[in-house]
Structures are given as structure tokens and as C-alpha cells.
Amino acid sequence: MVNPGDPISKVFHEACKLKEQARISRDHLELYDKAAECCHTAGELSERLSRSTDIDQATILQAQLFALYYFYEEQECRSTASYERHEIAESRICHHKGTSLLNRAVAMVDEVVPTVSDECATHVKQNQRVWQYYLHVNDMKFLALQAREAWDRKDLIRALDFYRALLSRAPQLIQDADDPQLDPAYKRIAIGNFFGMQVNASQALAQMFLNRVSKEVLPPDLGLMLLQELFKAYRFGLVAFRSNPEWDHYRTDSGQVLSIITEFLQLNRDKWMNIFLVFEHDPAFLAIMKEVDMKRYKEVEAERHLGASKAVKLWQYGSFWLLAFSIVFGAVFLLATHSAAWWQLAFSIIGLEVLLLIIGAVTLRSVGDLSEKGFLALIGTALQQQFKVFTLIKGLLSRSPGKADSSGEGEKE
């Protein structure tokens, strides 16, 4: 079992190569079938060796032990292939068979170790540690099977529950994979799968939003939620691929989600302002918007910045003029309470009104809501109205009793 040159090890190593090639892409699931056949052959050869009469007891026990493991790998390959083909019932059967075989192998190690050499015992114990990790992975895989089954029968709420359960347990699996006794590849794969599960969870939630569409019209709030979940799935897919670049299907899945986001943006250009407000601090999403329609993006960006700059200018200019108005108002108030001349008060009130109009006009002109022509027209109208007031006051003063008396005395003389 230890010698890599023996026939059993050769056929098993061939199975491992096929399995690794199958993992890279879903386009070659038949490689899982070939790997399963090789594992089955290795298991049969190992069982045949265990029935030999010309070998010692230690070798017999090792042959029995590794036969269990090879048959487990056969079932694992078949389960994975069925899972990717959405044949969940078959995948579940193979998964349970494989888990049972692996549990027996882990338990049998304690029986084998006392009968073999120290070197062989170390090798067997190392395998036991790997198999224990595989059992941990299989617990997670059972949840994944349930999630896929719920997804396929359109029970998205149930699928989301299973994906979230997977996500809650994934950190423990990553921590287990960090064991120095295990190959670092296990941690890389565990991290990639963690982000891959986040992709699935986001896709399930996005599909739930789509299922709430009425008459092919998605309400604005659900549309934004859909877009947010799709973008999460896209980003998690990229992170999963970076975490485990050996598996190309992460990148493929991310690309498919990106195409959905792109189509959504193309069909909803009239909603880009709302979308921009949600994602304006996310450069990655803004880059997608630019790629879809640069002209429309610039229009939305300019409109957004214009509104923001107007608010800033309104605060800046308005604060200054309000301060000026408050000072003048205070002066008028003091004049009204301390001055006995009514005409001074009247002129102060008129001046205050003129100042208020000018403040409004200047502020509107400053933030760009009033053209230069409109600004001049407004100021002219305001001044004309005030001159009418002056004329009225002048007329009132000319008709005052004092002046009437003096003009009568002149006539008598």
C-alpha cells in the first residue's frame, strides 16, 4: 500500500489525476465517471490482495483498510458527477454509501496500526487524519445536496436556509483545513468553496426577488435588491476564483452573473439615477455602468454632482446672506423701538424688503437656478415696486395737514 509503484497505487493515482481534471471545469463530468471506474478497480485489486494466503496479517489488514478508502473515492466521484448533473437522488445514495465506507476506514486504522511497522503506522495515521477531514467535508456536502435539491424543486426559501447553514459552518471547515498535518490545498479549496456558497446564497435570494415580479414589471425596491444580490454573487464568484484559481467554474459562474447585471442595466437606463445613488461609493459597480453606456453614466453622474453642488452653494451663499439679513433686521428693530420718526421706520422696512428680494435673487443666481437675464429682470421688478411705494409716500406727505394750512393762508393774503 505504501509503495507507489505497485499496480494498486498506479491505478489509484490515475484516478486522482482524472478527478483533479474533472474539478477544473463542469464541461468534463465524464472524467468523474472514469475516475470512479479507476477507484473501483483499485478497490477490487486491494480486496483481492486481502484474500491472498501467502501474505502476512499486517498486509491483509492494510489491503482491507485501503480497499474501503478506494471504494469511498469511487462513490465520491459518482456522487459529485450526479450532483453537477442535478441528479440529486443518485448523488445522495452515493454520498451515503461513501460516508459509510469512510467511517469504517477511519475506525479500522486503530486496528491496523499495532500490527505494522513504525513507518507504515505513521503513513496510516496520516491517512486517518485526511479521512477525518473528508468526513467533515461530507457533512457540509450533505447540506449542499439538500440545498441543490430544494433549488431544483423551486423551493428557494428552503434552499436559502441550507446555503446559510453551510455558510455558518464553513469557517470551522477552513479552520480544520489549516491543520499542518493536511495539505495546504485543502484550505485553498475550502476557502474557494466558502465564497462559492455565498454566490449560491445570493443567487437564491435574487431569484426570489424575480419570482415576485407582477406582469413582467419589477417594483423599484425589489429591482435594487435584485441588483445588489446579483452584484454580491458576481464579486463572490471572483473572490472564489482568486482563492482557488484551479477551478475555472467559479470564473464562469461570475461571468454569467455579470451578463445578467449588464442586461438589467441596459433595460433600465431610466432608473440609473436610483441605481447610481445606491452604488456611487462602489467603483467596481460604477465601472460596469460605464462599460454598458458611458454617455448615460456621465449624464447621471453630472446630474448627481450638480444636485450636490447646488446644496453646498445654497448653504454657503445662503448662510452669508441670512447673516446679513439678520444684522439689518436687528438694526431695523432697534430703530423701530427707539426712534420716534415714523418715516424713518417706513424707509427701513422698505429697505429690508428690498434686501430680502435681492438676497433671494442673488442666492438663486449663485446656485444656477436663475439665469443672468432673469436675475436682472427680478431686480428691476423689485426696484420698480419700491419706487411705487416711494411715490405713494411722497403723495401722502404732500397731502399732510401742515401743508394744506399754509397754502390756505397764502390765498387769504
Stockholm file with secondary structure:
# STOCKHOLM 1.0

chainA/1-413         MVNPGDPISKVFHEACKLKEQARISRDHLELYDKAAECCHTAGELSERLSRSTDIDQATILQAQLFALYYFYEEQECRSTASYERHEIAESRICHHKGTSLLNRAVAMVDEVVPTVSDECATHVKQNQRVWQYYLHVNDMKFLALQAREAWDRKDLIRALDFYRALLSRAPQLIQDADDPQLDPAYKRIAIGNFFGMQVNASQALAQMFLNRVSKEVLPPDLGLMLLQELFKAYRFGLVAFRSNPEWDHYRTDSGQVLSIITEFLQLNRDKWMNIFLVFEHDPAFLAIMKEVDMKRYKEVEAERHLGASKAVKLWQYGSFWLLAFSIVFGAVFLLATHSAAWWQLAFSIIGLEVLLLIIGAVTLRSVGDLSEKGFLALIGTALQQQFKVFTLIKGLLSRSPGKADSSGEGEKE
#=GR chainA/1-413 SS CCCTTSHHHHHHHHHHHHHHHHHHCGGGTHHHHHHHHHHHHHHHHHHHHHTCSSSCHHHHHHHHHHHHHHHHHHHHHHHHHHHHTTCHHHHHHHHHHHHHHHHHHHHHHHHHGGGSCHHHHHHHHHHHHHHHHHHHHHHHHHHHHHHHHHHHTTCHHHHHHHHHHHHHHHHHHHHHHTCTTSCHHHHHHHHHHHHHHHHHHHHHHHHHHHHTCBTTBCCHHHHHHHHHHHHHHHHHHHHHHHHCTTCTHHHHHHHHHHHHHHHHHHHTGGGHHHHHHHHTTCHHHHHHHHHHCHHHHHHHHHHHHHHHHHHHHHHHHHHHHHHHHHHHHHHHHHHHHHCCCHHHHHHHHHHHHHHHHHHHHHHHHHHTSSCHHHHHHHHHHHHHHHHHHHHHHHHHHHTCHHHHHHHHHHHHC
#=GC SS_cons         CCCTTSHHHHHHHHHHHHHHHHHHCGGGTHHHHHHHHHHHHHHHHHHHHHTCSSSCHHHHHHHHHHHHHHHHHHHHHHHHHHHHTTCHHHHHHHHHHHHHHHHHHHHHHHHHGGGSCHHHHHHHHHHHHHHHHHHHHHHHHHHHHHHHHHHHTTCHHHHHHHHHHHHHHHHHHHHHHTCTTSCHHHHHHHHHHHHHHHHHHHHHHHHHHHHTCBTTBCCHHHHHHHHHHHHHHHHHHHHHHHHCTTCTHHHHHHHHHHHHHHHHHHHTGGGHHHHHHHHTTCHHHHHHHHHHCHHHHHHHHHHHHHHHHHHHHHHHHHHHHHHHHHHHHHHHHHHHHHCCCHHHHHHHHHHHHHHHHHHHHHHHHHHTSSCHHHHHHHHHHHHHHHHHHHHHHHHHHHTCHHHHHHHHHHHHC
//
